[in-house]
Amino acid sequence: MQTPVESPSELALPTRATSDISLGWTTKRRDFLRMLGYGAGAATLGPLLAACGDASGQTAADAARNELLQDEAFWTDVQNMFVLNRDKVYMNIGTAGSMPQVVLDTFATENRRKAEDSGSGYTNLADLRAKVARGFGVDGDELAFSANTSSGMCHAILGIPWREGDVVVTTNHEHGGGNTPLAIAQDRYGIEISRIEMPVGNNQTAATYQSLFDERIRQLKSQGKRVRAVMWSSPTFVTGTMLPIAEIMEVVKAHELISICDGAHLPGMMAYDYGALGVDFMSGAGHKWQCGPGSTGILVMRNKIRPSNPLPLPEWYPIHTSTYVSRPRSTGSQAAFDVAASVTACGSIHTPMFEALGRACEMWDTIGRKKIETYDLALSAYLKERITERWGVNSLYSPKDDPKLVSALTSFNPFRNPADVMNSQKATTFVNRMLSDFSPGFSIRNAGFPVIGYPNNHYGIRISTHVWHDPHDIDRLVDAMWKLSAEMA
């Protein structure tokens, strides 16, 4: 949005008690706070994703745009909570998000308090973890604060006592944050890694992935292999395909395996109930879509038996901690100990970072995680439809029609000569020129990945749509990309 930045005092949500919630706010702002849920009669965002074409000739993109604009005032207020430079349109949240003013204020306050009191960092932040955990559908003993997604993946993977010959089934579209600890486990313990080749584009469904994982596991078992775990990304960082967690978990439970999800982009984008999903480990970022400080992450660790996953808890040991409990894990519905504390506490930690992350999570819970998910996905759906209108549906690496596979990441081939997408230098030039050649410039990125049937990686252009964007931003983006693709043809 190109609206003027207002003063920080008007932008910030109250940091603590809500008893005097309207203090310092205009009438419009007080109305907005009631919409956020502080007062009676909180507003509910409409089902934007239900937008589709109709008999009047309105396209699916037009309908999605109209639905988004109905709540423009609401999201303008949300967008004005951020301090982003208005000379650029930041559409690379998949790499880094932005702290809103209220989170910056919390970070500054907590840093000063720590300095004034010479504060200790020897804590596992149990109270803060319990508060944040509610927004993710788990208990405090199941939510750890980590340094980032990669850190959480190291905790999850390298804490498992692997045996030589154990097989981990994963994909060929994984991030280094998961690939690196797998490689360490391969060299250190002698595990085997079996990679599934990932399809791309719109011609795929959730059932596709359920079958791919199930068939690979059955194939390995028929060869006498000891399959121990499944590791996957939801969504993949290269194409934005949301590998369907619920469907993959059905396969995991049927084969009695450990489940490890690289969910770098999930916190702050998707409103998932991890207790209901039953994943053993989900590692996500605090600094991307959740808009917390850098060097913060969220690691969800299954720590009790729920109907969602009746399998025994996997054996696991902390690898980077100053908190260790030497006792067996729970075999029932109650936790045996706070397993997440062992990830969070390692010597003296910088508590202001995690207090600020907790404030960002509180802000998301106040607005409504489902509301944010719906808006993000609606923006993404609108972008995908506009890309399809200009470049054709075959230009998409991201699926758009199966709702179980969509995320707020969109990856596509912008080049008039489709083969140019295999030229990494040209893809990088496209990204650089989108920032330098337009006013405002667009911050996006490319990502390289293998595509079935091609000898070389494709370097798709990846775009992130989040709460500080609106349909106008997407319109300008698509027009700019179309113009640049013609110039680079």
DODO-865660 format. One record per residue (C-alpha): y negated, x negated, z. Coordinates in steps of 0.25 Angstrom, whole numbers, padded with zeros to 4 digits, always signed. Last residue first. Example, Ala and Ser with C-alpha at 12.3 -4.5 7.8 and 13.67 -1.06 7.14 Angstrom:
+0004-0055+0029+0018-0049+0031
This chain:
+0046-0051-0098+0037-0056-0087+0025-0048-0091+0033-0036-0092+0040-0038-0079+0026-0040-0073+0021-0027-0077+0033-0019-0072+0033-0027-0059+0018-0023-0057+0020-0008-0060+0032-0008-0051+0024-0014-0040+0012-0005-0041+0021+0007-0041+0029+0002-0029+0016-0001-0021+0011+0013-0025+0024+0019-0020+0022+0014-0006+0024+0000+0002+0022-0004+0016+0035+0003+0021+0044-0005+0012+0048-0008-0002+0055-0021-0005+0056-0026-0019+0066-0036-0025+0065-0042-0039+0079-0046-0044+0083-0060-0047+0096-0058-0053+0107-0069-0051+0114-0075-0063+0127-0073-0070+0126-0058-0071+0137-0048-0070+0135-0044-0056+0121-0047-0051+0119-0060-0042+0106-0060-0033+0092-0066-0034+0080-0060-0026+0066-0057-0031+0054-0054-0022+0042-0045-0020+0028-0046-0015+0019-0038-0025+0005-0043-0028-0007-0033-0026-0012-0036-0035-0002-0041-0045+0001-0055-0052+0004-0063-0040+0015-0055-0032+0022-0049-0043+0021-0062-0050+0029-0069-0039+0040-0059-0040+0041-0060-0055+0040-0075-0055+0052-0075-0045+0060-0066-0055+0057-0075-0066+0061-0088-0058+0074-0081-0054+0078-0077-0069+0090-0068-0068+0080-0056-0068+0075-0061-0081+0088-0055-0087+0082-0041-0086+0071-0044-0097+0061-0034-0092+0062-0040-0079+0060-0032-0066+0075-0033-0061+0076-0025-0048+0078-0026-0033+0073-0015-0023+0073-0017-0008+0070-0004+0000+0085-0001+0000+0094+0008-0008+0110+0007-0008+0113+0020+0000+0103+0028-0008+0111+0026-0021+0101+0027-0032+0092+0015-0031+0101+0002-0031+0094-0011-0032+0096-0021-0043+0087-0012-0051+0084-0015-0066+0095-0006-0071+0087+0006-0066+0076+0003-0077+0064-0006-0077+0052+0004-0076+0058+0017-0071+0069+0010-0063+0059+0001-0056+0051+0014-0052+0064+0020-0047+0067+0008-0039+0053+0007-0033+0054+0022-0029+0067+0020-0022+0062+0008-0015+0050+0016-0010+0059+0027-0005+0068+0017+0002+0057+0011+0010+0052+0025+0013+0065+0030+0018+0068+0018+0026+0055+0019+0033+0057+0033+0036+0071+0030+0041+0065+0019+0050+0055+0028+0056+0041+0025+0058+0043+0023+0073+0056+0016+0071+0050+0006+0061+0038+0003+0070+0048+0001+0081+0055-0009+0072+0042-0016+0069+0040-0017+0084+0054-0023+0087+0051-0033+0076+0038-0037+0084+0046-0038+0097+0056-0046+0089+0045-0056+0084+0038-0056+0098+0051-0061+0105+0052-0075+0099+0066-0078+0104+0069-0088+0116+0084-0092+0115+0093-0084+0106+0092-0069+0109+0093-0059+0098+0107-0062+0093+0113-0062+0106+0106-0050+0110+0112-0042+0099+0126-0043+0105+0121-0035+0118+0134-0034+0125+0147-0025+0125+0140-0014+0118+0145+0000+0120+0152+0008+0109+0165+0000+0111+0172-0013+0108+0160-0021+0112+0159-0036+0110+0167-0046+0118+0160-0054+0128+0153-0067+0128+0138-0063+0128+0129-0073+0122+0114-0074+0122+0107-0087+0118+0109-0084+0103+0112-0089+0089+0127-0087+0085+0131-0074+0093+0146-0070+0092+0152-0059+0085+0166-0052+0085+0164-0039+0077+0163-0026+0084+0175-0018+0082+0175-0008+0071+0170+0007+0075+0158+0006+0066+0149+0018+0065+0157+0024+0077+0150+0014+0085+0156+0001+0092+0146-0008+0098+0138-0020+0095+0135-0019+0080+0124-0030+0077+0111-0026+0071+0103-0039+0068+0088-0037+0067+0079-0048+0062+0066-0056+0065+0061-0069+0060+0049-0063+0054+0042-0051+0061+0045-0037+0059+0044-0028+0047+0057-0021+0047+0058-0022+0032+0058-0038+0033+0055-0045+0046+0066-0039+0055+0077-0042+0046+0091-0037+0046+0105-0041+0051+0116-0030+0052+0129-0034+0059+0141-0025+0063+0136-0013+0054+0139+0000+0061+0131+0009+0052+0128+0019+0063+0123+0008+0073+0115+0002+0062+0107+0015+0060+0099+0011+0047+0085+0014+0044+0082+0005+0032+0070-0004+0029+0065-0009+0043+0078-0016+0046+0087-0016+0034+0082-0027+0025+0090-0039+0031+0102-0030+0033+0113-0041+0030+0124-0032+0035+0137-0038+0042+0149-0029+0044+0162-0034+0051+0174-0028+0045+0185-0017+0048+0188-0014+0034+0185+0000+0034+0173-0003+0043+0167-0013+0033+0169-0003+0022+0162+0008+0029+0151-0002+0033+0149-0004+0018+0146+0010+0016+0137+0012+0028+0129-0001+0024+0127+0002+0010+0122-0011+0003+0108-0008+0001+0104-0014-0012+0091-0021-0011+0094-0030-0022+0093-0044-0017+0092-0042-0002+0104-0033-0001+0102-0021+0007+0110-0020+0015+0117-0034+0014+0132-0036+0016+0142-0043+0025+0156-0038+0027+0166-0044+0037+0180-0049+0040+0188-0049+0027+0201-0056+0030+0206-0059+0016+0220-0056+0012+0217-0054-0003+0218-0039-0001+0208-0040+0010+0198-0047+0000+0200-0035-0010+0198-0025+0001+0185-0031+0006+0180-0032-0008+0183-0017-0011+0177-0012+0001+0164-0020-0001+0162-0016-0015+0167-0002-0013+0156+0001-0002+0146-0006-0011+0148+0003-0023+0149+0015-0013+0135+0013-0010+0131+0015-0024+0128+0006-0037+0122+0007-0050+0107+0005-0046+0107-0010-0047+0116-0021-0041+0130-0024-0038+0134-0034-0028+0145-0044-0029+0154-0044-0017+0155-0057-0009+0167-0062-0001+0163-0072+0009+0175-0080+0016+0174-0085+0030+0177-0100+0034+0171-0100+0047+0160-0111+0046+0158-0111+0031+0160-0096+0028+0152-0093+0041+0140-0101+0036+0141-0095+0023+0141-0081+0029+0129-0085+0038+0122-0089+0025+0125-0077+0016+0120-0067+0026+0105-0072+0027+0107-0078+0013+0106-0064+0008+0118-0056+0002+0119-0051-0013+0133-0057-0016+0140-0048-0006+0148-0048+0007+0162-0048+0012+0165-0058+0023+0179-0064+0023+0185-0071+0036+0194-0082+0031+0190-0092+0042+0187-0083+0054+0173-0078+0058+0167-0077+0072+0155-0068+0069+0142-0073+0074+0139-0080+0061+0138-0067+0053+0130-0059+0062+0120-0069+0068+0119-0076+0054+0116-0062+0048+0105-0060+0059+0098-0073+0056+0098-0069+0042+0092-0056+0045+0081-0062+0053+0079-0069+0067+0087-0059+0074+0085-0047+0084+0098-0040+0088+0102-0026+0087+0115-0021+0093+0113-0023+0108+0100-0015+0106+0108-0003+0101+0109+0002+0086+0103+0012+0077+0093+0003+0070+0080+0009+0076+0087+0009+0090+0089-0006+0089+0074-0009+0090+0073-0004+0104+0086-0010+0108+0082-0024+0102+0068-0023+0109+0075-0021+0123+0086-0032+0121+0076-0042+0116+0086-0053+0118+0077-0061+0127+0072-0076+0129+0059-0076+0122+0051-0078+0134+0036-0076+0134+0025-0086+0137+0018-0073+0142+0005-0075+0133+0014-0080+0121+0024-0069+0122+0013-0059+0123+0006-0065+0111+0018-0065+0103+0021-0051+0107+0007-0046+0104+0007-0053+0090+0021-0047+0086+0017-0033+0091+0005-0034+0083+0012-0039+0070+0022-0027+0072+0011-0017+0073+0004-0023+0061+0016-0022+0052+0025-0034+0050+0029-0037+0036+0042-0038+0029+0049-0050+0023+0059-0053+0012+0064-0039+0010+0050-0035+0012+0046-0040-0001+0037-0029-0007+0024-0034-0001+0013-0028-0009+0002-0038-0009-0013-0039-0008-0012-0029+0004-0007-0040+0013+0002-0033+0023-0003-0029+0037+0007-0017+0039+0004-0005+0047-0004+0001+0035+0010+0003+0028+0014+0013+0038+0001+0021+0037+0003+0021+0022+0017+0025+0024+0013+0038+0030+0002+0041+0020+0012+0039+0009+0022+0049+0014+0021+0058+0001+0019+0045-0007+0034+0042-0005+0039+0055-0010+0030+0054-0023+0035+0040-0026+0050+0045-0024+0047+0057-0034+0040+0048-0044+0052+0038-0044+0062+0048-0045+0055+0053-0057+0047+0066-0058+0050+0074-0070+0048+0088-0064+0063+0090-0063+0063+0080-0051+0065+0065-0048+0070+0060-0035+0064+0058-0021+0075+0059-0010+0072+0045-0006+0059+0050+0000+0066+0059+0011+0053+0063+0018+0047+0054+0029+0047+0062+0043+0035+0064+0051+0034+0064+0066+0031+0077+0072+0029+0073+0086+0022+0059+0088+0026+0045+0087+0035+0047+0075+0029+0039+0064+0022+0052+0059+0015+0053+0072+0010+0039+0070+0005+0043+0057-0003+0054+0062-0009+0045+0073-0013+0036+0061-0020+0047+0054-0027+0051+0066-0032+0036+0068-0025+0027+0077-0030+0019+0089-0021+0026+0100-0012+0036+0093+0001+0032+0100-0004+0033+0114+0009+0035+0120+0016+0026+0109+0019+0014+0118+0020+0000+0111+0014-0006+0099+0006+0006+0093+0007+0006+0078-0002-0003+0072-0010+0000+0059-0023+0005+0066-0025-0007+0075-0021-0016+0063-0033-0011+0055-0030-0005+0042-0025-0012+0030-0031-0005+0017-0021+0003+0008-0014-0005-0003+0000+0000+0000
